[in-house]
Amino acid sequence: MSVSSVKAFFAYHAPDLQVIELDVSTATVELAARGHGVAPEQIAKTLAIRVGEDTILLATKGTARLDNRKFKARFATKPRMLPLDQVESETGHPVGGVCPFGLAKPLTVYCDISLRAYDEVVPAAGGVNAAVRISPARLAKLTNAEWIDVCE
């Protein structure tokens, strides 16, 4: 259902974008980079983070690491990753396929400025073997994301 919700999202909001489904897993940054023939940095990983009682999504470059000091300055709390057993119910996507498209419910989306270094990034598309090629600016626009600086 998850890949189908992403396809439905694109059919409505960006019919020119196509979900790419591979025969191999792309559930990690390394596997995704290999499968799509890009540098690991170009994989736009989406982190599901608990901020107070809310879940937010943060898209970052594949090799980025959260900077706790920057995150706390922005959100007034330490980042807490969403427990793995809650990821799919909160986002509608399985671990390894989380993306900011076709969500199960509205979530606030942020894009880290680390993505701006690339003309094209490859975020997951709702499945452990599905992705899409998209510019960071378009990713942010389609998801109404705010650009922030919270990674090292």
C-alpha positions in Angstrom: 0.0 0.0 0.0 2.8 2.4 0.8 4.3 2.6 -2.7 0.8 2.9 -4.1 0.2 5.9 -1.9 3.3 7.6 -3.1 2.4 6.8 -6.7 -1.1 8.3 -6.1 0.6 11.4 -4.5 2.7 11.9 -7.6 -0.2 11.2 -10.0 -2.1 14.1 -8.4 0.8 16.5 -7.5 3.6 15.8 -10.0 2.5 13.4 -12.8 5.8 13.9 -14.6 7.6 12.1 -11.7 7.8 8.3 -11.8 8.5 5.9 -8.9 11.5 3.7 -9.7 11.1 0.2 -8.4 14.2 -2.0 -8.4 14.6 -5.8 -8.1 17.0 -5.3 -5.1 16.6 -3.7 -1.7 17.4 0.0 -1.4 16.6 0.1 2.3 19.9 1.6 3.4 21.8 4.6 2.0 24.6 2.4 0.7 22.2 0.0 -1.0 20.2 2.8 -2.5 23.3 4.6 -3.8 24.5 1.4 -5.4 21.1 0.6 -6.9 20.5 4.0 -8.4 24.1 4.7 -9.4 24.6 7.8 -7.3 26.9 8.9 -4.5 25.6 8.1 -1.0 25.3 11.8 -0.4 22.6 12.1 -3.1 20.3 9.7 -1.3 17.8 11.9 0.5 17.2 9.9 3.7 14.0 10.8 5.6 14.2 10.6 9.3 11.1 10.3 11.5 11.7 12.2 14.7 9.6 12.8 17.8 9.5 16.4 18.9 7.4 16.6 22.0 4.2 14.7 21.2 4.5 15.3 17.4 6.3 13.3 14.7 8.2 15.3 12.1 10.0 14.2 9.0 13.5 15.5 8.2 15.0 14.9 4.7 18.8 15.1 4.7 21.6 14.1 2.4 22.4 10.4 2.8 25.6 10.8 4.8 24.4 13.6 7.0 24.3 13.2 10.8 22.1 15.2 13.1 23.8 17.9 15.1 22.2 17.7 18.5 23.2 21.3 19.4 21.7 22.7 16.2 18.6 20.5 16.5 18.0 21.6 20.1 18.5 25.3 19.2 15.8 24.9 16.5 13.3 22.7 18.3 14.1 23.3 22.0 14.5 19.6 22.6 16.9 16.8 21.8 16.1 14.7 18.7 14.5 11.4 19.5 14.1 9.0 16.6 10.7 7.5 16.3 10.7 3.9 17.6 11.0 1.4 14.7 7.7 -0.2 15.7 5.9 3.1 15.3 7.4 4.3 12.0 4.9 2.6 9.6 1.8 3.5 11.7 2.9 7.2 11.8 4.1 7.6 8.2 2.4 4.8 6.3 5.8 3.7 5.0 8.0 0.8 6.2 11.5 1.4 7.7 13.8 1.7 4.7 11.0 3.2 2.6 10.1 6.3 4.6 9.7 9.4 2.5 7.7 12.6 2.8 5.3 11.7 0.0 1.9 9.8 0.3 1.8 9.9 4.1 -0.7 8.1 6.2 -1.5 11.4 7.9 -0.3 14.9 7.7 3.2 15.4 9.2 5.4 18.5 9.2 8.3 18.0 6.8 11.7 19.8 7.0 14.6 19.6 4.5 18.1 20.1 5.8 20.2 22.5 3.8 22.6 19.7 3.2 20.4 18.6 0.2 20.9 21.9 -1.5 24.4 20.8 -2.7 22.8 18.6 -5.3 20.8 19.2 -8.5 19.1 15.9 -8.0 18.5 13.6 -5.0 17.0 10.2 -4.6 14.6 9.8 -1.7 12.7 6.5 -1.0 9.2 6.2 -2.4 7.3 4.2 0.2 9.0 0.8 -0.2 12.3 -0.8 0.5 13.1 -1.0 -3.2 11.3 2.2 -4.5 12.6 5.7 -5.0 12.2 8.8 -7.1 14.7 11.2 -8.7 13.9 14.8 -7.8 15.5 18.2 -7.3 15.8 19.2 -3.7 13.8 22.4 -4.4 10.9 20.4 -5.9 11.0 17.9 -3.0 10.6 20.8 -0.6 7.9 22.5 -2.6 5.8 19.3 -3.1 5.9 18.6 0.7 5.6 22.1 1.9 8.9 21.6 3.7 10.8 24.3 5.6 14.5 24.5 5.0 16.5 24.2 8.2 20.1 23.6 9.2 20.3 20.8 11.8 23.0 18.5 10.5 26.8 18.4 10.9 
